């Protein structure tokens, strides 16, 4: 699997994920195609959140993958690989980051990037995936949103066109290196935000203190609460 065999650059679009989905439906799209947008005015995040991104300031792209051939119960592997790719890219830029379960990337406890993966499932396998990625680069004002950017963390101003190609190159390297790696789970946990740290969370029963101990192969968060270990799916738990 290689990202960036075909590149499509858009000035403005509601959502790169939506654009890919419509293109696949209308005329088809080659696997590995990357859609980049200068301005994504209705970007999507998890929990139906809107991704806030100023025009021409950040990396906003989607990757289309066909023939993924991954069982549904292992679909979290894609999230792990993409998260580690962002983590590695930032590291190469001199910025240390952590992966906040399930699909955000944090720097110094604040969000710098996020992922939205939409899988098309056939039977018990993932047929194709649309991988949306947003990474704050040159934006410095996020209003009331608690976020940061590469520029805020490094004090540098980045040339986005150059950064895009570097980003895709790193993502390709991580995907190729770790796709079949039996230690992928361990690599992911080594970069996981709040791993083995007692912190406050909220679930349907209210606020509690717990310790993240891992993530299951299905992508559920494992939380130690007193003498028991509980697994949480997306939307069943919130970080405080």
Residue pairs with C-beta under 8 A, 6 or more apart in sequence:
1 31
1 32
1 65
1 175
1 176
1 179
2 32
2 172
3 32
3 34
3 63
3 168
3 171
3 172
3 175
4 32
4 34
4 165
4 168
4 172
5 30
5 31
5 32
5 33
6 30
6 32
6 33
6 34
7 33
7 34
7 36
8 33
8 34
8 35
8 36
9 36
9 37
9 38
10 16
10 19
10 35
10 36
10 37
10 38
11 37
11 38
11 39
12 37
12 38
12 39
12 40
12 41
12 55
13 19
13 35
13 37
13 39
13 40
13 41
14 40
14 41
14 42
15 40
15 42
15 43
15 44
15 132
16 35
16 36
16 37
16 40
16 43
16 60
16 61
16 62
16 132
17 44
17 62
17 116
17 118
17 130
17 132
18 42
18 44
19 35
19 37
19 62
20 29
20 33
20 35
20 62
20 64
20 130
21 118
21 130
23 29
23 35
24 64
24 128
24 130
29 64
29 66
30 64
30 66
31 64
31 65
31 66
31 67
31 128
32 63
32 64
32 65
33 63
33 64
34 61
34 62
34 63
34 64
34 168
35 61
35 62
35 63
35 64
36 59
36 60
36 61
36 164
37 60
37 61
38 55
38 56
39 53
39 55
39 56
39 60
40 51
40 53
40 60
40 134
42 50
43 50
43 51
43 52
43 53
43 60
43 132
43 134
44 50
44 51
44 116
44 132
45 51
45 114
45 116
45 134
46 102
46 103
46 114
46 116
46 234
47 234
47 235
51 60
51 114
51 116
51 134
52 142
52 143
52 145
52 147
53 60
53 134
53 136
53 139
54 139
54 141
56 160
57 136
57 137
57 138
57 139
57 149
57 160
58 134
58 135
58 136
58 137
58 138
58 139
58 149
58 160
59 133
59 134
59 135
59 137
59 160
59 163
59 164
59 167
60 133
60 134
60 135
61 132
61 133
61 164
62 130
62 131
62 132
62 133
63 129
63 130
63 131
63 133
63 171
64 128
64 129
64 130
64 131
65 128
65 129
65 130
65 131
66 127
66 128
67 127
67 128
68 78
68 119
68 125
68 126
68 127
68 128
68 129
69 125
69 126
70 77
70 78
70 125
70 126
71 124
71 125
71 126
72 121
72 124
72 125
72 126
73 217
73 218
74 217
74 218
75 117
75 119
75 126
75 219
76 102
76 215
76 217
76 218
76 219
77 184
78 117
78 119
78 126
78 129
78 131
79 102
79 103
79 115
79 117
79 219
80 184
80 185
80 187
80 188
81 174
81 175
81 178
81 179
81 184
82 115
82 117
82 131
82 133
82 171
83 99
83 103
83 105
83 115
83 188
83 191
84 99
84 174
84 178
84 184
84 187
84 188
84 191
85 170
85 171
85 174
85 175
86 97
86 105
86 113
86 115
86 133
86 135
87 97
87 98
87 99
87 105
87 191
88 170
88 173
88 174
89 166
89 167
89 170
89 171
90 96
90 97
90 105
90 107
90 112
90 150
91 97
92 166
92 170
93 150
93 154
94 154
95 107
95 112
95 150
95 153
95 154
96 107
97 105
97 106
97 107
97 112
97 191
98 105
98 106
98 107
98 191
98 192
98 193
99 105
99 106
99 188
99 191
99 192
99 193
100 106
100 111
100 192
100 193
100 194
100 239
101 192
101 193
101 212
101 215
101 221
102 219
102 221
102 234
103 114
103 115
103 116
103 117
104 111
104 113
104 114
104 115
105 111
105 112
105 113
105 114
105 115
105 135
106 112
106 193
107 148
107 153
108 148
108 153
110 146
110 147
110 148
111 136
111 146
111 147
111 148
112 135
112 136
112 147
112 148
112 149
112 150
112 153
113 133
113 134
113 135
113 136
114 133
114 134
115 131
115 132
115 133
115 134
116 131
116 132
117 129
117 130
117 131
117 132
118 129
118 130
118 132
119 126
119 127
119 128
119 129
119 130
120 126
120 127
120 128
120 129
121 127
135 150
135 167
136 142
136 147
136 148
136 149
136 150
137 149
137 150
137 151
137 158
137 160
137 163
138 149
138 150
138 151
138 157
138 158
138 160
139 149
139 151
140 149
140 151
140 152
142 148
150 156
150 158
151 157
151 158
178 184
178 187
181 187
185 214
185 215
185 217
188 215
189 195
189 214
189 215
192 212
192 215
194 212
194 239
195 212
195 213
195 214
196 211
196 212
196 213
197 211
197 212
198 209
198 210
198 211
199 209
199 210
199 211
199 212
199 239
199 240
200 207
200 208
200 209
200 240
201 207
201 208
201 209
201 210
201 223
201 237
201 238
201 239
201 240
202 208
202 237
202 238
202 240
203 232
203 236
203 237
203 238
204 236
207 240
208 225
209 225
210 223
210 224
210 225
210 230
211 223
211 224
212 221
212 222
212 223
212 224
213 222
213 223
213 224
213 229
214 222
215 221
215 222
216 222
216 231
219 233
219 234
220 231
220 232
220 233
221 231
221 232
221 237
222 229
222 230
222 231
223 229
223 230
223 231
223 232
223 237
